Amino acid sequence: MGRLNGKVAVITGGAGDIGKAAAKRFLEEGAAVLLADLCEAALAETCLEIGGGKIGYVVADVTSAADNFAMVTEATRRFGGVDIFLANAGIEGDVAAIIDCDEAQFDRVIEVNVKGPFLGLKAAIPALMARGGGSIIITSSVAGTYGGARLAPYSTSKHAVIGLMKSAAKEVAEHNIRVNTVNPSPVESRMIRSLEEGLAPGSEDLVKASLTAATQKPTRSQISCSFSPATNPPLLRARST
Ligand SMILES: NC(=O)c1ccc[n+]([C@@H]2O[C@H](COP(=O)([O-])OP(=O)(O)OC[C@H]3O[C@@H](n4cnc5c(N)ncnc54)[C@H](O)[C@@H]3O)[C@@H](O)[C@H]2O)c1
């Protein structure tokens, strides 16, 4: 007996590598799954690859409120409701120092990675309430807990969804809805290959190691360099271990 028997999951970024892996796992546990993503061909191919009768897809852009409501409507029409909403679609944006980052690219990363999950929650919460509760998961990142050099737009967006998760969790707990983020380290996918390409072409292992290291707790020297106590006392004291 699967742990998700009878449950219905919507996964955004469902044609991507992490979305696809989540879909496979949810199906193995007995859930029905609706994938949402931008490209119909990729969605159809993903459904074919995963197989099984309890999977469907909808072409949707997470930055559109109407598309987010359409995902929930389609899951309800096809499978009877929504119990699990995985807000997973995301983009990496520019890999560049802040002074070189393009403003429009910054806006786009925030639009997809932050506004997308916000609109997803807006659409999904009433559907989960109608089922008497459920689970919302937002894919953040280790870059959402510690900063990473040359990853400012992405890291900013992944910190922001942790705030969204914390606020939403307080709002909907009384409706028996849990809200969490998952914060993966580098995972083999199109996105990680693109980040590797941006940071240091041809040095994939080095980049994976430095991406992980860049998102670890800062050392004492990094903290003491980040402000001058005499003229600029810190508002928030980081702890080093
Ligand atoms: N791969 C990693 O190492 C890693 C680590 C930590 C967090 N993450 C996060 O995991 C999530 C999934 O990433 P992935 O590694 O599977 O990358 P991926 O590029 O394989 O998948 C991302 C998917 O999101 C879709 N998408 C992008 N913009 C969209 C939009 N506006 N509307 C709908 N769909 C859209 C893409 O088409 C793609 O299919 C992302 O949020 C990413 O930030 C990835």
The ligand as a Gaussian input file, in Angstrom:
#p B3LYP/6-31G(d) Opt

LIG

0 1
 N       19.378000      20.956000     -10.303000
 C       19.847000      21.419000      -9.164000
 O       21.020000      21.229000      -8.836000
 C       18.939000      22.152000      -8.219000
 C       19.387000      22.375000      -6.906000
 C       18.551000      23.067000      -6.026000
 C       17.301000      23.489000      -6.437000
 N       16.892000      23.256000      -7.715000
 C       15.548000      23.731000      -8.097000
 O       14.797000      22.624000      -8.519000
 C       13.762000      23.057000      -9.420000
 C       13.764000      22.174000     -10.647000
 O       14.996000      22.344000     -11.325000
 P       15.674000      21.230000     -12.255000
 O       17.037000      20.989000     -11.734000
 O       14.746000      20.079000     -12.436000
 O       15.841000      22.094000     -13.595000
 P       15.182000      21.888000     -15.040000
 O       15.646000      23.026000     -15.831000
 O       15.457000      20.502000     -15.501000
 O       13.607000      22.003000     -14.725000
 C       12.959000      23.229000     -14.521000
 C       11.641000      23.163000     -15.263000
 O       10.894000      24.360000     -14.963000
 C       10.234000      24.734000     -16.170000
 N        9.889000      26.154000     -16.170000
 C       10.726000      27.208000     -16.260000
 N       10.034000      28.336000     -16.289000
 C        8.710000      28.000000     -16.217000
 C        7.505000      28.737000     -16.232000
 N        7.492000      30.080000     -16.325000
 N        6.330000      28.059000     -16.134000
 C        6.333000      26.703000     -16.066000
 N        7.439000      25.953000     -16.059000
 C        8.629000      26.597000     -16.145000
 C       11.244000      24.411000     -17.277000
 O       10.611000      24.330000     -18.542000
 C       11.826000      23.104000     -16.788000
 O       11.139000      21.985000     -17.325000
 C       14.057000      24.523000      -9.722000
 O       13.217000      25.356000      -8.941000
 C       15.500000      24.687000      -9.265000
 O       15.798000      26.010000      -8.907000
 C       17.678000      22.586000      -8.623000

